Amino acid sequence: MNDEELVKRYVDAARQHGKAMTRPIDSDRANQMSDIIFEILKVMRQRPDRERTLLEPLLDNKDASVRCWAATHFLSLDESRAVAVLEFISRMKGVIGFTAEMVLQEWRIGRLALL
């Protein structure tokens, strides 16, 4: 899979995950999309020279779910940039804001395991 396909699949799965987490919540679909995102991330991490280049543009994606996933995975690459994105999202209402808040909390206390 080339870089463009990886990013497209990541974005699609992140968007679908976000939709699955809105009411009514479809936890099976959300879990399926999470699995896909983590599989794509594994491939990205096998290309360490490309991981940053692939994820960084997603920090400005118009979809908050995409930004939240990308920022979470960007924490180990550029903590300050990722934290800024997550802090912005954490002020949003709903599940996405809560998710970003929990990612930040777990990261700050050292309990967030990122592949």
N, C-alpha and C positions, 0 to 999 in steps of 0.2 A: 504494500500500500504506500503510495507516495504521500508527501507532506500535505498537499492540498486535500487529499481524500481523508487523511487523519483528522485534520482540523474540521472538515465538514461533518464527519461522523461525531466528533466530540461536541460540536455546537448543536447538532441535531439531537443527540442524546441528552445534553444538558437542558435544552428547551423542552423536550418531552418530559424530562424529570420534573421540571418546574410546573408544567401543566398537570402532571399526575399528583402533585402535592397541593393543588388547589381543590377546593370543595366541589364535588365530593372527591375525597382523597382516594386515589387508586394505588395502594401501597405495593401491590404486585408489580404494576407497571413502573412505579418509581424505583423499586429494587432492581428490576430488569435493566432500567436505564443506568442506574449506578454501576451495575456490573459491566455494562458496555463502556462507560466512561473510564473505569479503572483498567479495563483491558487496553483501551486506547492509550491511556497514560503509561502503561507498561511499555508499549511500543515506543512512545515518545522518549521515555527514559533510556531506551536502548540506543537512542541517538542523542547523546548528551550535548553535542555541539548544536543541535537543532531545538532542543526542548524549550529553551527561553524564547527563541525566535517564533516558535509555533504558538506558545501560550500568551506571550505578552500582548499581541493585538486584541486578544479576547477580553482583556481587562477593561476595554472601552466598548465592548459589545452593547448594543441597545437593550438586550435581554438581561435582566438582573440575575436570572438563574445561571446563564452562561458566565457572567462576570463573577458570580459567587464561586462557582466550581473552579474557574480559572485562577482566581485569587487564592483560593485554598491550595491549589497545586503550585502556585507561584511563591508561596511562603518561604520555601527553602531556596529559592533563586534570588529573590529580592524582597526581604521581609517588609521593609518600610513601604514599598509600593503596594504590596499585597494587603498589608494591614490598612492602608488608607482606603483601598477599595472596599474591603470588608467592613470597615467602620462606617462608610457611607451607606452601604447596603443594610447594615444593622439598624439604621434609623428608619428603615421602611417598615410599613405595617405588614402583618401576616407572617406566614411561614418563612418566607425568604429572609426577612429581617431577623427573625428568631434564629434561623440557621446560621446566618453570618455572625450573630452574637455568640452562639455556642462554639463556632469554629474559633473565634478569637479567644474565648475563654479557655478552651482546651489547649490551644497553641501556647497561650501565655503561662499556663501551669505545666506545660511539657507533656501533656497526655495525648496530643494529636499525632497519630502515626500516619505518615504519608508514604506508603509503599517503601 
